[in-house]
Amino acid sequence: MPKALCIFSLSVSGLLFLLYFLDLISGFPFAQADGILIDILYMVCSALVGAFSYLTLRELR
């Protein structure tokens, strides 16, 4: 069960990173409603969650 949660959180954080990266570059899907700084902060936070998930997954193996 913990492995599945780590893989799920890694997948979701990667998806969110891609969504906010697309929003930063092209304005799609959120049309930069909150601005560029918020997009960058969301990307950093999702990268941190992804890194923590990856490190936890490595410890579980």
MOPAC internal coordinates of N, CA, C and O (Angstrom, degrees):
PM7 1SCF
backbone

  N    0.0000 0     0.00 0     0.00 0    0    0    0
  C    1.4474 1     0.00 0     0.00 0    1    0    0
  C    1.5326 1   112.11 1     0.00 0    2    1    0
  O    1.2310 1   118.77 1   135.78 1    3    2    1
  N    1.3442 1   119.94 1   -44.22 1    3    2    1
  C    1.4630 1   118.71 1   179.28 1    5    3    2
  C    1.5293 1   112.84 1   -62.90 1    6    5    3
  O    1.2310 1   120.39 1   146.63 1    7    6    5
  N    1.3411 1   116.85 1   -33.37 1    7    6    5
  C    1.4640 1   118.88 1   177.89 1    9    7    6
  C    1.5195 1   110.84 1   -65.10 1   10    9    7
  O    1.2310 1   120.63 1   139.81 1   11   10    9
  N    1.3203 1   116.41 1   -40.19 1   11   10    9
  C    1.4604 1   120.29 1   179.98 1   13   11   10
  C    1.5269 1   110.96 1   -64.80 1   14   13   11
  O    1.2310 1   120.43 1   140.92 1   15   14   13
  N    1.3257 1   116.78 1   -39.08 1   15   14   13
  C    1.4606 1   119.86 1   178.35 1   17   15   14
  C    1.5269 1   111.54 1   -66.81 1   18   17   15
  O    1.2310 1   120.29 1   141.68 1   19   18   17
  N    1.3222 1   117.05 1   -38.32 1   19   18   17
  C    1.4672 1   120.47 1   177.74 1   21   19   18
  C    1.5240 1   110.97 1   -65.91 1   22   21   19
  O    1.2310 1   120.60 1   137.08 1   23   22   21
  N    1.3154 1   116.45 1   -42.92 1   23   22   21
  C    1.4645 1   120.17 1   179.44 1   25   23   22
  C    1.5269 1   110.22 1   -66.24 1   26   25   23
  O    1.2310 1   120.36 1   139.88 1   27   26   25
  N    1.3273 1   116.93 1   -40.12 1   27   26   25
  C    1.4610 1   120.75 1   178.24 1   29   27   26
  C    1.5257 1   111.28 1   -63.37 1   30   29   27
  O    1.2310 1   120.17 1   133.58 1   31   30   29
  N    1.3279 1   117.28 1   -46.42 1   31   30   29
  C    1.4659 1   119.39 1  -179.19 1   33   31   30
  C    1.5246 1   111.22 1   -68.19 1   34   33   31
  O    1.2310 1   119.89 1   147.13 1   35   34   33
  N    1.3187 1   117.82 1   -32.87 1   35   34   33
  C    1.4581 1   120.94 1   175.58 1   37   35   34
  C    1.5275 1   110.77 1   -65.58 1   38   37   35
  O    1.2310 1   120.59 1   139.19 1   39   38   37
  N    1.3169 1   116.48 1   -40.81 1   39   38   37
  C    1.4660 1   120.87 1   178.65 1   41   39   38
  C    1.5248 1   111.83 1   -66.86 1   42   41   39
  O    1.2310 1   120.63 1   135.42 1   43   42   41
  N    1.3168 1   116.40 1   -44.58 1   43   42   41
  C    1.4649 1   120.13 1  -178.91 1   45   43   42
  C    1.5249 1   110.69 1   -66.22 1   46   45   43
  O    1.2310 1   120.10 1   139.39 1   47   46   45
  N    1.3213 1   117.42 1   -40.61 1   47   46   45
  C    1.4612 1   119.22 1   179.54 1   49   47   46
  C    1.5272 1   110.93 1   -67.17 1   50   49   47
  O    1.2310 1   119.98 1   143.93 1   51   50   49
  N    1.3240 1   117.65 1   -36.07 1   51   50   49
  C    1.4615 1   120.18 1   175.51 1   53   51   50
  C    1.5142 1   112.11 1   -65.39 1   54   53   51
  O    1.2310 1   120.56 1   139.45 1   55   54   53
  N    1.3233 1   116.53 1   -40.55 1   55   54   53
  C    1.4606 1   120.79 1   178.00 1   57   55   54
  C    1.5265 1   111.24 1   -64.58 1   58   57   55
  O    1.2310 1   120.44 1   136.36 1   59   58   57
  N    1.3284 1   116.77 1   -43.64 1   59   58   57
  C    1.4616 1   119.79 1   178.27 1   61   59   58
  C    1.5266 1   111.76 1   -65.15 1   62   61   59
  O    1.2310 1   120.70 1   141.85 1   63   62   61
  N    1.3311 1   116.27 1   -38.15 1   63   62   61
  C    1.4564 1   119.27 1   176.79 1   65   63   62
  C    1.5260 1   110.62 1   -60.38 1   66   65   63
  O    1.2310 1   120.58 1   134.77 1   67   66   65
  N    1.3309 1   116.49 1   -45.23 1   67   66   65
  C    1.4627 1   119.86 1   179.37 1   69   67   66
  C    1.5265 1   112.15 1   -64.58 1   70   69   67
  O    1.2310 1   120.11 1   139.68 1   71   70   69
  N    1.3288 1   117.39 1   -40.32 1   71   70   69
  C    1.4612 1   120.30 1   179.44 1   73   71   70
  C    1.5241 1   111.76 1   -62.66 1   74   73   71
  O    1.2310 1   120.45 1   134.12 1   75   74   73
  N    1.3228 1   116.74 1   -45.88 1   75   74   73
  C    1.4576 1   118.94 1  -178.95 1   77   75   74
  C    1.5203 1   112.03 1   -74.00 1   78   77   75
  O    1.2310 1   120.02 1   152.82 1   79   78   77
  N    1.3343 1   117.57 1   -27.18 1   79   78   77
  C    1.4578 1   119.79 1   173.84 1   81   79   78
  C    1.5273 1   110.19 1   -67.55 1   82   81   79
  O    1.2310 1   120.53 1   137.30 1   83   82   81
  N    1.3247 1   116.58 1   -42.70 1   83   82   81
  C    1.4650 1   120.06 1   175.88 1   85   83   82
  C    1.5227 1   111.35 1   -62.29 1   86   85   83
  O    1.2310 1   120.57 1   140.68 1   87   86   85
  N    1.3202 1   116.51 1   -39.32 1   87   86   85
  C    1.4541 1   120.23 1   178.42 1   89   87   86
  C    1.5262 1   110.69 1   -65.23 1   90   89   87
  O    1.2310 1   120.38 1   141.91 1   91   90   89
  N    1.3084 1   116.88 1   -38.09 1   91   90   89
  C    1.4628 1   120.68 1   179.32 1   93   91   90
  C    1.5237 1   111.11 1   -67.05 1   94   93   91
  O    1.2310 1   120.49 1   138.38 1   95   94   93
  N    1.3222 1   116.66 1   -41.62 1   95   94   93
  C    1.4607 1   120.95 1  -176.25 1   97   95   94
  C    1.5298 1   112.14 1   -78.08 1   98   97   95
  O    1.2310 1   120.49 1   130.50 1   99   98   97
  N    1.3335 1   116.68 1   -49.50 1   99   98   97
  C    1.4646 1   119.10 1  -170.17 1  101   99   98
  C    1.5243 1   115.04 1  -114.30 1  102  101   99
  O    1.2310 1   119.62 1   167.82 1  103  102  101
  N    1.3127 1   118.32 1   -12.18 1  103  102  101
  C    1.4576 1   119.48 1  -176.64 1  105  103  102
  C    1.5103 1   113.41 1    84.21 1  106  105  103
  O    1.2310 1   119.85 1  -177.21 1  107  106  105
  N    1.3165 1   117.90 1     2.79 1  107  106  105
  C    1.4598 1   122.61 1   177.33 1  109  107  106
  C    1.5066 1   107.32 1  -108.66 1  110  109  107
  O    1.2310 1   115.43 1   -43.01 1  111  110  109
  N    1.2403 1   126.27 1   136.99 1  111  110  109
  C    1.4463 1   136.17 1    12.26 1  113  111  110
  C    1.5274 1   114.29 1   -98.55 1  114  113  111
  O    1.2310 1   119.35 1   171.43 1  115  114  113
  N    1.3366 1   118.84 1    -8.57 1  115  114  113
  C    1.4590 1   119.77 1  -174.86 1  117  115  114
  C    1.5213 1   113.44 1  -104.02 1  118  117  115
  O    1.2310 1   119.55 1   177.25 1  119  118  117
  N    1.3039 1   118.46 1    -2.75 1  119  118  117
  C    1.4678 1   125.02 1   179.01 1  121  119  118
  C    1.5260 1   111.90 1    57.47 1  122  121  119
  O    1.2310 1   120.55 1  -147.24 1  123  122  121
  N    1.3166 1   116.56 1    32.76 1  123  122  121
  C    1.4649 1   123.77 1   179.01 1  125  123  122
  C    1.5270 1   111.69 1    45.90 1  126  125  123
  O    1.2310 1   121.22 1  -131.00 1  127  126  125
  N    1.3103 1   115.28 1    49.00 1  127  126  125
  C    1.4615 1   120.63 1  -177.46 1  129  127  126
  C    1.5265 1   111.62 1   -63.40 1  130  129  127
  O    1.2310 1   120.09 1   145.63 1  131  130  129
  N    1.3225 1   117.43 1   -34.37 1  131  130  129
  C    1.4614 1   120.30 1  -177.09 1  133  131  130
  C    1.5180 1   113.15 1   -98.20 1  134  133  131
  O    1.2310 1   119.60 1   167.24 1  135  134  133
  N    1.2969 1   118.37 1   -12.76 1  135  134  133
  C    1.4493 1   120.91 1   178.70 1  137  135  134
  C    1.5190 1   112.76 1   108.31 1  138  137  135
  O    1.2310 1   121.92 1    -9.01 1  139  138  137
  N    1.3070 1   113.92 1   170.99 1  139  138  137
  C    1.4602 1   121.09 1  -175.32 1  141  139  138
  C    1.5259 1   111.38 1   -70.84 1  142  141  139
  O    1.2310 1   120.17 1   140.65 1  143  142  141
  N    1.3168 1   117.28 1   -39.35 1  143  142  141
  C    1.4629 1   120.36 1  -178.13 1  145  143  142
  C    1.5244 1   111.60 1   -62.31 1  146  145  143
  O    1.2310 1   120.40 1   139.05 1  147  146  145
  N    1.3073 1   116.85 1   -40.95 1  147  146  145
  C    1.4630 1   120.64 1   179.67 1  149  147  146
  C    1.5242 1   110.34 1   -66.31 1  150  149  147
  O    1.2310 1   120.04 1   140.78 1  151  150  149
  N    1.3337 1   117.54 1   -39.22 1  151  150  149
  C    1.4650 1   120.38 1   176.73 1  153  151  150
  C    1.5241 1   110.65 1   -60.43 1  154  153  151
  O    1.2310 1   120.42 1   136.70 1  155  154  153
  N    1.3200 1   116.80 1   -43.30 1  155  154  153
  C    1.4629 1   120.49 1  -179.95 1  157  155  154
  C    1.5238 1   110.72 1   -65.95 1  158  157  155
  O    1.2310 1   120.25 1   138.24 1  159  158  157
  N    1.3227 1   117.12 1   -41.76 1  159  158  157
  C    1.4674 1   119.85 1   178.84 1  161  159  158
  C    1.5271 1   111.64 1   -64.50 1  162  161  159
  O    1.2310 1   120.03 1   139.49 1  163  162  161
  N    1.3279 1   117.54 1   -40.51 1  163  162  161
  C    1.4630 1   120.29 1   176.85 1  165  163  162
  C    1.5245 1   110.97 1   -64.28 1  166  165  163
  O    1.2310 1   120.27 1   142.64 1  167  166  165
  N    1.3263 1   117.08 1   -37.36 1  167  166  165
  C    1.4609 1   119.89 1   178.05 1  169  167  166
  C    1.5250 1   110.97 1   -65.58 1  170  169  167
  O    1.2310 1   120.29 1   138.84 1  171  170  169
  N    1.3263 1   117.06 1   -41.16 1  171  170  169
  C    1.4659 1   120.70 1   178.80 1  173  171  170
  C    1.5271 1   110.37 1   -64.82 1  174  173  171
  O    1.2310 1   120.52 1   136.27 1  175  174  173
  N    1.3231 1   116.60 1   -43.73 1  175  174  173
  C    1.4689 1   120.12 1  -179.92 1  177  175  174
  C    1.5250 1   111.72 1   -64.96 1  178  177  175
  O    1.2310 1   120.13 1   138.92 1  179  178  177
  N    1.3150 1   117.35 1   -41.08 1  179  178  177
  C    1.4621 1   118.72 1   179.18 1  181  179  178
  C    1.5255 1   110.86 1   -69.69 1  182  181  179
  O    1.2310 1   119.90 1   147.61 1  183  182  181
  N    1.3299 1   117.79 1   -32.39 1  183  182  181
  C    1.4604 1   119.97 1   175.70 1  185  183  182
  C    1.5311 1   110.62 1   -67.09 1  186  185  183
  O    1.2310 1   120.23 1   141.58 1  187  186  185
  N    1.3206 1   117.17 1   -38.42 1  187  186  185
  C    1.4691 1   120.26 1   177.25 1  189  187  186
  C    1.5284 1   111.54 1   -65.09 1  190  189  187
  O    1.2310 1   120.43 1   136.11 1  191  190  189
  N    1.3158 1   116.78 1   -43.89 1  191  190  189
  C    1.4670 1   119.85 1   178.20 1  193  191  190
  C    1.5265 1   110.09 1   -62.92 1  194  193  191
  O    1.2310 1   120.52 1   139.56 1  195  194  193
  N    1.3214 1   116.60 1   -40.44 1  195  194  193
  C    1.4598 1   120.12 1   177.26 1  197  195  194
  C    1.5187 1   112.27 1   -63.55 1  198  197  195
  O    1.2310 1   120.42 1   139.01 1  199  198  197
  N    1.3271 1   116.80 1   -40.99 1  199  198  197
  C    1.4631 1   120.39 1   178.80 1  201  199  198
  C    1.5249 1   111.03 1   -66.05 1  202  201  199
  O    1.2310 1   120.47 1   137.33 1  203  202  201
  N    1.3293 1   116.70 1   -42.67 1  203  202  201
  C    1.4633 1   119.71 1   178.19 1  205  203  202
  C    1.5276 1   111.13 1   -64.08 1  206  205  203
  O    1.2310 1   120.42 1   140.96 1  207  206  205
  N    1.3198 1   116.80 1   -39.04 1  207  206  205
  C    1.4634 1   120.37 1   178.53 1  209  207  206
  C    1.5196 1   110.67 1   -65.25 1  210  209  207
  O    1.2310 1   120.60 1   137.93 1  211  210  209
  N    1.3199 1   116.46 1   -42.07 1  211  210  209
  C    1.4600 1   120.30 1   179.67 1  213  211  210
  C    1.5301 1   111.22 1   -64.76 1  214  213  211
  O    1.2310 1   120.54 1   136.26 1  215  214  213
  N    1.3222 1   116.58 1   -43.74 1  215  214  213
  C    1.4634 1   119.59 1   179.64 1  217  215  214
  C    1.5291 1   111.74 1   -65.49 1  218  217  215
  O    1.2310 1   120.36 1   141.64 1  219  218  217
  N    1.3152 1   116.91 1   -38.36 1  219  218  217
  C    1.4640 1   120.17 1   177.27 1  221  219  218
  C    1.5189 1   111.02 1   -67.36 1  222  221  219
  O    1.2310 1   120.51 1   141.07 1  223  222  221
  N    1.3239 1   116.62 1   -38.93 1  223  222  221
  C    1.4632 1   120.48 1   177.70 1  225  223  222
  C    1.5200 1   110.89 1   -63.39 1  226  225  223
  O    1.2310 1   120.12 1   141.63 1  227  226  225
  N    1.3170 1   117.37 1   -38.37 1  227  226  225
  C    1.4699 1   120.52 1   177.62 1  229  227  226
  C    1.5206 1   111.64 1   -65.95 1  230  229  227
  O    1.2310 1   120.16 1   144.91 1  231  230  229
  N    1.3310 1   117.29 1   -35.09 1  231  230  229
  C    1.4640 1   119.83 1   178.70 1  233  231  230
  C    1.5250 1   111.95 1   -70.53 1  234  233  231
  O    1.2310 1   120.35 1   150.43 1  235  234  233
  N    1.3250 1   116.94 1   -29.57 1  235  234  233
  C    1.4626 1   120.30 1  -178.26 1  237  235  234
  C    1.5190 1   112.68 1   -75.54 1  238  237  235
  O    1.2310 1   119.75 1   159.12 1  239  238  237
  N    1.3102 1   118.07 1   -20.88 1  239  238  237
  C    1.4697 1   120.41 1  -177.31 1  241  239  238
  C    1.4793 1   112.42 1   -76.54 1  242  241  239
  O    1.2310 1   120.10 1   180.00 1  243  242  241

